[in-house]
Amino acid sequence: MTVTVRPMRARDAERVLAIYQLGLDGGDASFETVAPSWAEFDATRLPAHRFVAVDDTDAVLGWIAVTPTSRRPVYAGVVEHSVYVDPAARGRGVARALLDALIADTEAAGIWTVQSGVFPENTASLGLHDRLGFRVVGVRERVGRRDGRWRDVVLLERRSPVVT
């Protein structure tokens, strides 16, 4: 299977949200339990940095998008990303392809920091981020509850070596 990354389009909405919900249903992706509507998704993610990974038939296998970390202009070069892969497509390099595309795209746009929060139990995601130059900034202990239990969140960031 060939994995290709392309910009996310509005016609991808149904599949993007279905993959999002599958990730939420797994319990180790987010404190959220229900994927937003497309209108909410679209309103909260920066339009310039949204990608989907597709197979040879253009079926969406995963997605990545960013949100601004602050509305203050001084933080315009800092974004938080989310990446979700269909469980049936995991282990095929989908998340890696999406993160590679996002890093190249954000650096070209002058973004100097990409950050994320990952549950410590999501070891595959933590390992991938480490391999791509993300570092652990810290752990927010018992920052929120999911399914009745307190969860920690590992804060990760990647500072661009290109954008100065």
C-alpha positions in Angstrom: 0.0 0.0 0.0 1.3 3.4 -1.0 0.6 6.2 1.5 0.4 9.7 0.0 -0.1 12.9 2.0 -2.2 15.7 0.5 -4.0 18.8 1.9 -7.3 18.0 3.7 -10.4 19.0 1.8 -14.0 19.6 2.9 -15.0 16.5 1.1 -12.8 14.5 3.5 -14.9 15.7 6.5 -16.9 12.5 7.0 -13.9 10.2 7.0 -11.7 12.6 9.1 -14.4 12.8 11.8 -14.9 9.0 11.7 -11.2 8.4 12.2 -11.2 11.0 15.0 -14.1 9.2 16.7 -12.3 5.9 16.4 -9.3 7.4 18.2 -11.5 8.8 20.9 -13.2 5.5 21.4 -9.8 3.9 22.0 -9.5 6.0 25.2 -5.8 7.0 24.9 -6.0 9.9 22.4 -7.8 12.7 24.2 -10.0 13.7 27.1 -12.7 14.3 24.5 -15.2 11.4 24.0 -17.1 12.7 21.0 -15.7 14.1 17.8 -16.9 17.6 17.0 -19.1 18.6 14.1 -17.2 19.5 10.9 -18.2 23.2 11.5 -16.5 23.1 14.9 -13.5 21.2 13.6 -13.1 23.6 10.7 -13.5 26.7 12.9 -10.8 25.7 15.4 -8.0 24.3 13.2 -5.8 26.5 11.1 -6.7 26.0 7.4 -3.2 26.2 6.1 -1.8 23.2 8.0 -4.3 20.3 7.6 -3.3 17.1 5.8 -4.7 13.7 5.2 -2.9 10.5 4.4 -4.5 8.5 1.6 -4.1 5.1 0.0 -4.0 4.3 -3.8 -7.7 4.8 -4.0 -7.7 8.2 -2.2 -9.3 6.6 0.9 -8.3 8.6 4.0 -6.2 6.6 6.4 -5.4 9.4 8.9 -5.2 13.1 9.4 -3.2 15.9 11.1 -4.1 19.5 11.9 -3.0 22.3 14.1 -4.6 24.8 16.4 -3.0 28.1 17.5 -1.8 28.0 21.1 -2.7 31.6 21.6 -4.4 34.5 19.9 -1.6 36.8 21.0 0.6 37.8 18.0 3.8 37.0 19.9 2.8 33.3 19.8 1.9 33.2 16.1 4.8 30.8 15.5 3.6 28.2 18.0 0.9 25.6 17.2 -0.4 22.5 18.8 -1.0 19.5 16.6 -3.3 16.5 16.6 -2.7 13.4 14.5 -5.1 10.5 14.2 -4.8 7.2 12.2 -7.5 4.7 11.4 -6.7 1.7 13.7 -6.8 -0.6 10.6 -4.0 1.5 9.0 -1.7 1.6 12.0 1.9 0.4 11.7 2.1 1.4 8.0 3.9 4.7 8.4 0.8 6.9 8.2 1.5 9.0 11.3 5.1 9.4 10.3 4.1 10.6 6.8 1.6 13.0 8.3 4.1 14.4 10.8 6.8 14.8 8.2 4.5 16.8 6.0 3.3 18.9 8.9 6.9 19.7 10.0 7.9 20.7 6.5 4.8 22.8 6.0 4.9 24.6 9.3 8.6 25.4 8.9 8.0 26.8 5.4 5.4 29.1 7.0 7.7 30.3 9.7 6.3 28.4 12.6 9.1 27.7 15.1 7.4 25.4 17.6 5.0 22.5 17.2 3.7 21.1 20.4 1.4 18.3 21.6 0.0 16.7 24.7 0.1 12.9 24.7 -1.2 10.4 27.3 1.8 8.5 28.7 0.1 5.2 27.9 0.3 6.1 24.2 3.8 4.8 23.8 3.7 4.4 20.0 3.0 8.1 19.7 5.6 9.1 22.2 8.2 7.0 20.4 7.4 8.5 17.0 7.5 12.0 18.3 10.9 11.3 19.9 12.3 10.0 16.6 11.1 13.2 14.8 12.9 15.5 17.2 10.1 16.3 19.7 11.3 16.6 23.3 9.4 16.1 26.6 8.9 19.4 28.2 7.2 18.0 31.2 4.3 16.0 32.5 1.1 17.5 33.7 0.0 15.2 36.4 -3.6 14.4 37.0 -4.6 17.3 34.7 -8.0 15.8 33.8 -10.4 12.9 34.1 -11.3 10.5 31.4 -13.8 7.7 32.1 -13.7 8.4 35.8 -9.9 8.3 36.3 -7.3 11.0 36.5 -4.9 11.1 33.6 -1.5 12.6 33.1 -0.4 14.4 29.9 3.1 14.4 28.5 3.9 17.8 27.0 6.0 17.6 23.8 7.5 20.2 21.6 9.6 20.4 18.5 11.6 23.6 18.0 12.5 24.1 14.4 16.2 24.1 13.6 15.3 26.0 10.4 13.1 28.9 11.6 15.1 31.2 13.8 
